[in-house]
Amino acid sequence: MRIEFWIEGRRVAIEAEGAVSFHLSGEEGEGRLGMDLAGRIAALRDEFSKDASDEADDVEGGAASEPEGIHEETEAAAEAELFSRLSALRRELASAAGVPPYVVFQDKSLYEMAKKRPKDTLGLSSVSGVGKARLEKYGEAFLSVIRGAVS
């Protein structure tokens, strides 16, 4: 099992290598990995253990079923893709304004946008780091990317 997602602008891959061990790799080497990664690892460890026991039940009972973790893996991939698009927009806007990307939005805000996928300015205003000034200045551009990803 392999899941990839983005943390602080870096692609991170989690690969199952056994019943409970995981190998972590970043695209550009080791990075500062936050608490979100620890939570994902714990969830994957539980899911992997559950999948292994479900497979054993299927073999014993003779039933074949679709793996239950497919939806979660698809969601994680969709979040990573949307985060990547939002990050690219942020870089473009920051470059045009001559400021560092974090001035537009921090990674935490982009990650939350990718996870929540707000549909309007009210939803976007509930994202951490999105205040009135940023909402007015960048809101529609980021909502456009989010709407495009949801379609």
C-alpha positions as CSV (number, residue, x, y, z in Angstrom):
1,M,0.0,0.0,0.0
2,R,1.3,3.5,-0.9
3,I,-0.2,6.8,-0.1
4,E,1.2,10.2,-1.2
5,F,0.3,13.6,0.1
6,W,1.8,17.1,0.6
7,I,3.1,18.6,3.9
8,E,4.7,22.0,3.9
9,G,5.1,22.0,0.1
10,R,6.8,18.6,0.0
11,R,5.5,15.4,-1.4
12,V,5.5,12.7,1.2
13,A,5.0,9.0,0.5
14,I,4.0,6.4,3.1
15,E,4.5,2.8,2.1
16,A,3.4,-0.3,4.0
17,E,6.2,-2.7,4.3
18,G,4.7,-5.3,6.6
19,A,2.0,-5.7,9.2
20,V,2.9,-2.5,11.1
21,S,6.1,-0.9,9.7
22,F,6.1,2.0,7.3
23,H,8.8,3.7,5.2
24,L,8.6,7.5,4.9
25,S,10.3,9.3,2.0
26,G,10.2,12.9,0.9
27,E,10.8,14.2,-2.6
28,E,13.6,16.4,-1.5
29,G,14.9,14.5,1.5
30,E,13.9,14.8,5.1
31,G,11.6,17.7,5.9
32,R,9.9,18.9,9.0
33,L,6.9,16.6,9.3
34,G,4.0,17.8,11.5
35,M,1.5,16.1,13.7
36,D,-0.7,15.5,10.7
37,L,1.8,12.9,9.4
38,A,1.9,11.1,12.8
39,G,-1.9,10.9,12.7
40,R,-1.9,9.6,9.1
41,I,0.6,7.0,10.0
42,A,-1.4,5.8,13.0
43,A,-4.6,5.6,10.8
44,L,-2.7,3.7,8.1
45,R,-1.3,1.3,10.6
46,D,-4.8,0.6,11.9
47,E,-6.2,0.3,8.4
48,F,-3.4,-2.0,7.2
49,S,-3.9,-4.3,10.2
50,K,-7.7,-4.3,9.6
51,D,-7.2,-5.0,5.9
52,A,-4.9,-7.9,6.8
53,S,-7.4,-9.4,9.2
54,D,-10.3,-8.9,6.6
55,E,-8.2,-10.7,4.0
56,A,-7.7,-13.6,6.3
57,D,-11.5,-13.7,7.0
58,D,-12.2,-13.6,3.2
59,V,-9.9,-16.5,2.6
60,E,-11.5,-18.5,5.3
61,G,-15.0,-17.6,4.3
62,G,-14.3,-17.9,0.5
63,A,-15.7,-14.3,-0.1
64,A,-13.9,-11.8,-2.2
65,S,-14.5,-8.1,-1.5
66,E,-13.2,-4.7,-2.6
67,P,-10.6,-3.3,-0.1
68,E,-12.3,-0.8,2.2
69,G,-9.3,1.7,2.2
70,I,-9.7,2.6,-1.5
71,H,-12.0,5.6,-0.8
72,E,-9.6,7.0,1.7
73,E,-6.6,6.6,-0.6
74,T,-8.5,8.3,-3.4
75,E,-9.5,11.2,-1.1
76,A,-5.8,11.6,0.0
77,A,-4.7,11.6,-3.6
78,A,-7.4,14.2,-4.4
79,E,-6.3,16.4,-1.5
80,A,-2.6,16.2,-2.5
81,E,-3.5,17.2,-6.1
82,L,-5.6,20.1,-5.0
83,F,-2.9,21.2,-2.5
84,S,-0.4,21.1,-5.4
85,R,-2.7,23.3,-7.5
86,L,-3.3,25.8,-4.7
87,S,0.4,25.9,-4.0
88,A,1.1,26.7,-7.6
89,L,-1.5,29.5,-7.6
90,R,0.1,30.8,-4.4
91,R,3.6,30.9,-5.9
92,E,2.2,32.7,-9.0
93,L,0.4,35.4,-6.9
94,A,3.4,35.8,-4.6
95,S,5.8,36.1,-7.5
96,A,3.6,38.8,-9.1
97,A,3.5,40.7,-5.9
98,G,7.2,40.2,-5.1
99,V,6.6,38.6,-1.8
100,P,7.4,35.2,-0.3
101,P,4.6,32.6,-0.8
102,Y,3.7,32.4,2.9
103,V,2.6,36.0,2.8
104,V,-0.3,34.9,0.4
105,F,-1.2,31.8,2.5
106,Q,0.7,29.4,4.7
107,D,0.8,25.7,3.9
108,K,-1.5,25.0,6.8
109,S,-4.2,27.2,5.2
110,L,-3.7,25.5,1.8
111,Y,-3.9,22.1,3.3
112,E,-7.1,23.0,5.1
113,M,-8.6,24.4,1.9
114,A,-7.7,21.1,0.1
115,K,-9.4,19.1,2.8
116,K,-12.5,21.2,3.3
117,R,-13.0,22.3,-0.3
118,P,-15.0,25.4,0.5
119,K,-17.6,26.4,-2.1
120,D,-18.0,30.1,-1.3
121,T,-16.4,33.0,0.5
122,L,-18.2,32.1,3.7
123,G,-16.7,28.6,3.7
124,L,-13.3,30.0,2.8
125,S,-13.4,32.5,5.6
126,S,-13.7,29.6,8.1
127,V,-10.3,28.3,7.0
128,S,-7.4,29.0,9.4
129,G,-5.3,31.9,8.2
130,V,-8.0,33.4,5.9
131,G,-8.8,36.8,7.2
132,K,-10.9,39.6,5.7
133,A,-7.9,41.1,3.8
134,R,-6.7,37.8,2.3
135,L,-10.3,36.8,1.5
136,E,-10.9,40.0,-0.5
137,K,-7.5,39.9,-2.2
138,Y,-7.1,36.2,-3.0
139,G,-10.4,34.5,-2.2
140,E,-12.0,34.3,-5.6
141,A,-8.7,33.0,-7.2
142,F,-8.4,30.2,-4.7
143,L,-12.1,29.4,-4.8
144,S,-11.8,29.1,-8.6
145,V,-9.1,26.5,-8.3
146,I,-11.1,24.6,-5.6
147,R,-14.3,24.6,-7.7
148,G,-12.3,23.4,-10.7
149,A,-10.9,20.5,-8.7
150,V,-14.4,19.5,-7.3
151,S,-16.0,19.5,-10.8
